[in-house]
Amino acid sequence: MSEPPRRPTLDDVAAAAGVSRATVSNAYNRPDQLSAALRGEILRVARRLGYAGPHPVARSLAARRAGALAFLLDASVSAAFSDPALSITLDALATAVAPAGDALLLVPGGDAAAAQLREAHVDCAVAYSLSDRAPVLRVVRERGLPLVVLDGPARRGAALVRTDDRAGAAAAARHVVELGHRHVAILGTPLRPGAAAGPVPAEQALTSRYRVDRERHAGYREVLAEAGIAPAVWAAAGISRPAAAHTAAALLSGAAPPTAVLCLSDELAAGVLDAARRLGLRVPGQLTVVGFDDTPTASSADPPLTTVRQDLVAKGRLASELATDLRAGRRPHQPPPLPVALVVRASSAAPARRARNRP
């Protein structure tokens, strides 16, 4: 059996081009050190020899920099990307790190996440909305990786990017109260893995393993309590729109259905709209629905969703800035919470004066 042909090396290119090894290296790694003509000749020789350039791993070892960030998720990739807020934030982060030649390594949640991160060739970790005790955070600490936390638990030495979720939820609840609603429900995400969908004790919702969920629940509850309203609190079957629709159908078919539903995300709110449509309920004539995030789902919904806007693009860009500071050994500033704003659209209105007709 014949041996495979030997791959050309940087030294082969240097010999063929009649320059030093360092000059060839500069053609790839420090092009500003060479004239355009000399660099062009070196690259022409390299192409003729079939040399593709320095090996990425060798280059990163020499530079002592991996050129990659681990993006840590709490769920599988398919489940996580059912959330448009994640997609927008991740796109903004990827766009911001691209000019420096950096890449993103997605580390989905699950049993293999910790093992994957232990072996990953990365310089920094960005944790997106992880639960308080996600095992992968322990690996980040053990490896001494710089850490940026997006919408998750604060960690010593980590930079934290967060939105003023409590204030946003409070604004949404205040809007519903001012419209005159007194029968209000809150629809959130599962409180723990494997938890059944359906009604949950109101106080239990404040112990969710996710910081964002706790903050949004608290914002809703505080304003409703001030108005003397005890909301019905329900957990959806999952974070997706179909899961929310399934749970919302049970909520809206009950003996004393709410006239308004405050949701922890736009995807959940879109699921409520789907359930209302199947049940023959008019939105907002018979039901007010409010979301959170202001993703494209909100403006394209039928009717368009009243929601709380957060700047998801700014969130991704800020995570990139903080990651750059941490990787350079600089102590990053701790930014204040990103602002929010209530966006009133067609899915909210005053409750109907007469009793609703049940289908």
N, C-alpha and C positions, 0 to 999 in steps of 0.2 A: 504494500500500500504506500503510495507516494505521500510525502509530508506536505501539509498545506504551505502555501507560499509565505515567506516571512513578511510581516508587515513593516513598511518603511518607518523609520524613526526620525526624530528631530535631527539627530546627527547626520543621517543620510541626506536630508534636505540641506543642511549646512555645507556638507562636502560638495554636493551638486551645484549649489548656488555660489560657492567660493566665499562664504562668509562664516563668521563664528557662530557657535551654538547659541550664545546669548543674543545675537542679532536675530536669529530665527525666532527665538522665544519672544523677543520684543515685537516682532511682526504680528504675533497673535495676542499678546498680553498687554503690550504698551506701544500701540501703533504710533502714538504721538512722538516717540523717540526716533522714528525713522522718516526719511523722505517718502513721499508718495510713490516715487519711481522705484526706490529700493524695495519698499514693502510689496509693491505690485509684482516685481520680479521674483521675490521669494515665494509669494503665494502661487505664481505661475509654475515655478519649479515643483512646489509641493503638490499641486494638482497633477502634474505630469507623472510624479512618482507614486501618486495614490495616497499621499499623507493627508489625513483628515484633520490634523491639528492635535494639540496636547490633549491627553485623556482627561476628562472632567474630574475624575477622582484624584488623579495625580496633581492636577492643577489646584484643586481645593486643599489637598494636603500641603502643598508648597505654600499656599496663601494662608493656611490655617483658618480657612473659612469655607463652610459647606455651600454657601449660596442658596440656602433653602430654609423655609420656615414650615414647621409642622402646624397644620390647622386642625385643632382637636374638636371633634363633634361628639355629641352625646348619643346619637342614634346612628343607624345605618345610613349610607349615602342616599339611598332612595327615599327613606323616610325624612331625612333632614332636608332634602331638596324639594320636598312637597311644600316647604315654607318659603314663599317668595322673599320674605325679609332676609333670610339667610343668603339667598342667591344674590340679592342686590348688595349686601354688605361684603360678601366674598368677592364679587366682581370688582368692587371699589378697591378692596385690599390688593387683589391680584394686579390691577391696573397700576396701583401706586408703587408696588415693588418691582414691576417689570423693567423700568429703565435702568435699574442697578443690576439687571441680569439675574435676579433672584427668582426662585420657583417656590411653589406651594405644594406641600405633601399633605394630602387629606388623610387624617387618621380617624376613621369612623368609630363610634362607640361599640362596645361589646367586649367579650372575654379576651379577644386578641389585641385590643387596643394598647394595653400596657406593654405587651411583648413587642409589638410593632414599634412603639416609640423607643424602647430600649435599644433597638438596632438601627433606628433611623439616623441618617447622616444629615443633621439639621443644626442650625445655629441658634434657633429661638423657637418658642412655642406660642401659638395664639389659641387660647381656649374660648370656644364660642358657646355660651349659654350652657355650661356644664352644671351638673348637680353638685351640691355642696361637697360630697365625699366621693367624687369620681376617682376611681383607682389610678387613672392615668396622671392625675395631678401629683400623686406620690412619686411617680417615675420622673416627672419634670423636676421635682425637688431633689431626688437622688442623683440625677445627672447634672444638676446645677445649671439647667438651661434657663436663660432669660425668659420671662413669661409676661405676656400681655393677656389680660382677662377681658373678654367682651361679655357684658351682661351676665356675669357669673359671680362666684364667691370671691371675696377679697383674699389675697394671699400675701404674706410678708415678702417684701422685695419686688412684688409684681406691679406692673402698671395696670390700672383699671379704667376701662372705657365703659361708660354706662349712660343710659338715658334717664331723665327724671320721670320714671314710670309712675311713681305714686302721684305726682302732680298731674300727669296726663289722665290717669284714671279718675282722679278727683274731678277734673274738668268735665269728663264725659258723664260722670254720675250727676254732677250739678246740672248739666244740660237736661238730663232726663227728669230730674226733680222739678226744675223750673218749667218744663213742659206740662207738669201736672201728674206725672205717673206715680202711683203708689204701690202697684203690684209689679215688682222688679225681680228679675232673675240674673244671676251671674253665671256665665258658662266658661269654664276653664279647661285646662289640660289634665291628663291623669296625674294624680298626686304621687304615685309611685308605680314602678313596673308591675304589671299584672293586675292593677287595681280595676275593679269593675266600674263601668260607666254608670252614671245616675246621680241622684242627690247625695250630698255629703254634708256633715255637720259644718256649719259656717266657720267655727273656730279652727276646724281641721284644715281648711283651705289655707289658713295663714301659716301652716307648718309645712307647706310644700317644700320639696327638696331643691326647688329652683328659686333663686333670688328674685328674678323678674316676676314670676307668678305671685310670690308673696307681696311684692311691692304693688302690683296692679290690684290684687285682691284688697289690700289694705286701703288703697286710694278710693276704690269703689265703696268699701264698707264704711269708711269714716264719714263720707258725705251722706250716704244713705242713713246711717245711724243718727246723724244730726237732724235729719228730716223725719225721724221716727219710723223709718222703713226697715224691716227685717227681710233681707232678700232671700229668695230661694237660691241656694248654691248648688250647681251641678258640675260634674266632671264629665267631659266628653270621652268617647271610646278611644280617642287618639288625637293627634295634632292635625290630621288631614281634614279636608272639607267633607268627604263622605262620612267619616267617623263622626264629625260634628252634626251632620244632618241626621244621622241615625239617632243620636242622643237627643237632639233638639225636638225630633218628632215625638218622643216620649214626654218631654217637658211640656210641649205645647198642647198635648192631648190630655193632660191631667184634668182633674176636677176643678182646680182653680188656677188656670194658666196665667202667666204674667202678661202685662200689656207692654213691657219693655224688657229686652235682654241686652245686658252689657257683656261683651265678649273680650277675652284676653288677647285675641288676634283677629286680623281680617279674615283669615282662612276659616276660623270658627264661625265668625259672623256670616260668611258666605254660606256655610252649612246651614245656619239658622234660616237664611233666606230660602234655601232649597226646600227645607222642611215645611216652612210656612206656605210655599207655593203648592206643595203636594197636598197640604191640608186645606187648601182653599182660603187661607188667611191673607188679607190684603196688608201690604207693607207700604206706607206707614198707617193706613187707615185703621187697621185692627191690631197692629203690632209694630213697635219701634225696635230697631236693631242697630246697635252701635259696635264698631270694631276697634282695633288698635293696630297701629303701624303706618297706615296709609300706603300700602303697597298698590301696585296696579290692579290687584283684585278689587280694591275698594272703589276706584273710579269707574271700573268696567262692570260692576255688579248691576243687577236689575232688581230694585232701583239702586242707584249709586249710594254707597255706604257713608253714613256719618261715622267718623273715626278720629283717632288721635294720631297726628302726624309726628313721626320722628325722622331725623335726617339720617337715613341708612347709609348714604354715600359718605357723608362726613364721618360716620362711625368707622367705616372701613379705612378711610384715609388716615384718621387719627390713630388707628391701630398700627398702621404702617409707620407713621412717624415715631411712635413710642418704641416699636420694635427696632427701628434704626438706631435710636438713642441707646437702647439696652445692649445691642450687639456691639456698639462702639465703646462700651464701658462707661457711658455717661449715665448719670442718675436722671431718669426722666421726670419731667414735671407731672404732677397729678392733676389732670384736667378736671374741671367741674362737670357735673352731669350735663349732657347735651339737652338743649331745650326741646319742648314739645308744644304742639298747638292743636286745639280742637278744630276739626274741619266738618262743618255742618253741611250735609247733603240731604238727599230725598228720602232716606230710610228712617228719619225721625220726625215725629209730629206729636201733638197733644193726643192723649187717649180719647177714643170715641166715647161719647156721652152715654150711648145705649149699649146694652150687653151685646157681646159678639155672637153672631150666628155660628153655631158649630156645624161643621160639615156632616 
